[in-house]
Amino acid sequence: MEKQENWLVDESATTNQSFGCMPYERPLEELLECGIILVDKPSGPSSHQLAAWARSMLGINRIGHGGTLDPFATGLLTLLCGRSTKITGELLKKPKSYVAVIRFKNPIGGPELHELVSKMQGEIYNVPPKESAVKIQVRSRKVTKSNLIQTEEGDRVHLLSIDCEAGTYIRTLIRDLGLLSSNDCELLELHRSRTGSLDDQMACNMQQLADAVFLWREHDDPRGLSKLISPVEAVLEGMPEIIIKDGAVAALSHGAPLARPGIVSVPKGLLSGGTVLLSSLKGEAVAIAELTVDSDSIPGMDSGQVAIPKTVIMQPGSYPQTWSKE
């Protein structure tokens, strides 16, 4: 990932340590109100069932999931707690990585399959399979990388890795691979290994989550559960980020637009209408907003509106109000 170049428009800005908190220093209660749990989904239950089990275990009303996995599939499933469900749309946009085990009706050699797999890269047509709950319609998706990793069982069973745009149906890709080779092909196993910057090495299984909840509830020990819940900022890494002052944090948490005086730094080269993350000086996600001016014009401004919040993440009242209600 390329390093973001920023305009530093107020290098004297400081933050009041009496309010807010560094994201990875939040207490468990705040993580449960706006955090994410990375689960290694087993084959069998649906994504909805796992979210329901976690909701029941933790005793909180709102837990959603980002990026549904079919019941037979395994791997990374992101559960969103409380206010973090607001950023489900951003999570669904993240690119995904999968490992797939496929089987052909007739043997197909590694070199031939490698050539076919390499053709599955770039912009492709991807129609949802009949098993999907999504309306069936032709759409295009981008496959950034597809590789043949291993071949077994007399050239009939193969292991593939696939990096792709969000919303790509792997079952459809495998069906198309069979059509390209004039050799029926079925998907035996599917494992999601990555969503954006999150990977399955960071995930816990449901038993580990249950054990951590037990220690928290029965032995008043929150340490294990605190390690399994990440702050919402973990999902938002990589977004263009405007750093704002404490006073602007308070106003934005109530839905107010961002004005030029509230900015500490802003990325270079962003166009009006683009989506940005507004963050506090402590690194807290405050809101996802839409720029109303080009970012390169902001250093030359003394006043005026620069962004409108579309999704407010921070709880109102986390920072003291410093603006007038007049």
Buried (B, 14 or more C-beta within 10 A) or exposed (E): EEEBEBBEBEEEBEBEEEBBBEBEEBEBEBBBBBBBBBBBBBBEBBBEEBBBBBBEBBEEEBBBBBBBBBBEBBBBBBBBBBBBBBBBEBBBEBBBBBBBBBBBEEBBEEEEBBEBBEEBBEEBEBBBBEEBEEEEEEEEBBBEEBEBEEBEEEBBBBBBBBBBBBBBBBBBBBBBBBEBBEBEBEBBBBBBBBBBBBBBEBBBEBEBBEBBBBBBBEEEEBEBBBEBBBBBBBBBEEBBBBBBBBBBBBBBBEEBBBBBBBBBBBBEEBEEEBBBBBBBBBBBBBBBBBBBBBBBBBBEBEEEEBBBBEBBBBEEEBBEEEEEEE
